[in-house]
Amino acid sequence: IEPAKPEVTVFPNPAQEEVQIHFPTYWSGQRIQIALTDPLGRMVMHQSQEISGEPVRISVQKLATGMYFLRLTSSSDETVVKRILVSPTTSR
């Protein structure tokens, strides 16, 4: 039995303002592609970023309430897909 690989984690989920993406240490130093799509497959955000060991923050404030898919692809072609929910912001 192989030990489980550390996973990419995304929180909070559901999110109102932003999500933080935490990467395992073996992703550090890699350039990743971050794509966010809606359930119909329409891309609503795409960016490329180098992983430094710090969490990556993605703003979701301007997105409509609903479900989205976050696709993360490393420079070593490892791909992770996470489902995130954007919830309405509460008035303060």
NORPEPE-V853177 format. One record per residue. N is the residue number from 1. RES is the residue in three letters. SS is DSSP state (alpha for helix, beta for strand, coil for the rest). PHI is phi in degrees with one decimal (NA if undefined). PSI is psi in degrees with one decimal (999 if undefined). Layout:
# NORPEPE-V853177
<<N:RES:SS:PHI:PSI> <N:RES:SS:PHI:PSI>>
This chain:
# NORPEPE-V853177
<<1:ILE:coil:NA:127.7> <2:GLU:coil:-83.8:142.8> <3:PRO:coil:-65.9:147.4> <4:ALA:coil:-67.7:139.3> <5:LYS:coil:-74.3:143.7> <6:PRO:coil:-59.9:142.3> <7:GLU:coil:-99.3:157.0> <8:VAL:coil:-74.7:132.7> <9:THR:beta:-119.6:145.5> <10:VAL:beta:-129.8:125.9> <11:PHE:beta:-156.1:162.4> <12:PRO:coil:-71.1:157.3> <13:ASN:coil:-148.7:105.5> <14:PRO:coil:-73.3:157.3> <15:ALA:beta:-120.4:151.5> <16:GLN:coil:-113.3:-38.4> <17:GLU:coil:-116.2:-45.6> <18:GLU:beta:-154.9:159.9> <19:VAL:beta:-117.2:149.4> <20:GLN:beta:-110.1:134.6> <21:ILE:beta:-110.1:120.4> <22:HIS:beta:-106.1:126.7> <23:PHE:coil:-106.2:145.9> <24:PRO:coil:-63.0:156.2> <25:THR:alpha:-59.8:-29.6> <26:TYR:alpha:-70.1:-9.1> <27:TRP:alpha:-86.4:-13.6> <28:SER:coil:-59.1:140.9> <29:GLY:coil:84.8:-7.6> <30:GLN:coil:-91.6:151.6> <31:ARG:beta:-92.0:128.8> <32:ILE:beta:-116.7:154.2> <33:GLN:beta:-103.4:128.8> <34:ILE:beta:-115.6:120.4> <35:ALA:beta:-126.9:134.8> <36:LEU:beta:-118.4:123.8> <37:THR:beta:-124.4:154.7> <38:ASP:beta:-85.7:176.3> <39:PRO:coil:-63.0:-18.3> <40:LEU:coil:-89.4:1.8> <41:GLY:coil:88.2:4.7> <42:ARG:coil:-77.6:128.3> <43:MET:beta:-74.4:126.5> <44:VAL:beta:-108.1:-13.1> <45:MET:beta:-162.0:141.1> <46:HIS:beta:-148.0:135.1> <47:GLN:beta:-153.2:160.2> <48:SER:beta:-117.4:138.3> <49:GLN:beta:-152.0:145.3> <50:GLU:beta:-84.6:135.7> <51:ILE:coil:-88.1:124.8> <52:SER:coil:-110.3:-2.1> <53:GLY:coil:103.1:-15.9> <54:GLU:coil:-90.7:153.1> <55:PRO:coil:-63.1:147.3> <56:VAL:beta:-95.3:132.8> <57:ARG:beta:-107.7:132.3> <58:ILE:beta:-123.4:123.6> <59:SER:beta:-76.1:134.6> <60:VAL:coil:-120.9:9.6> <61:GLN:coil:-57.4:-36.3> <62:LYS:coil:-92.3:2.4> <63:LEU:coil:-87.1:148.8> <64:ALA:coil:-67.8:150.7> <65:THR:coil:-58.6:136.6> <66:GLY:beta:150.1:-167.2> <67:MET:beta:-99.3:142.8> <68:TYR:beta:-137.5:159.7> <69:PHE:beta:-115.0:127.6> <70:LEU:beta:-103.9:114.7> <71:ARG:beta:-107.5:122.9> <72:LEU:beta:-116.6:122.2> <73:THR:beta:-123.5:122.6> <74:SER:coil:-84.0:167.1> <75:SER:coil:-68.0:-14.6> <76:SER:coil:-95.5:17.1> <77:ASP:coil:66.0:22.0> <78:GLU:coil:-83.4:130.8> <79:THR:beta:-120.3:135.2> <80:VAL:beta:-127.0:134.8> <81:VAL:beta:-119.3:128.5> <82:LYS:beta:-124.2:142.1> <83:ARG:beta:-93.5:132.2> <84:ILE:beta:-125.6:150.3> <85:LEU:beta:-113.2:132.3> <86:VAL:beta:-104.2:122.4> <87:SER:coil:-107.4:157.9> <88:PRO:coil:-63.1:146.7> <89:THR:coil:-76.2:146.9> <90:THR:coil:-90.9:144.5> <91:SER:coil:-74.4:145.8> <92:ARG:coil:-106.4:999>>
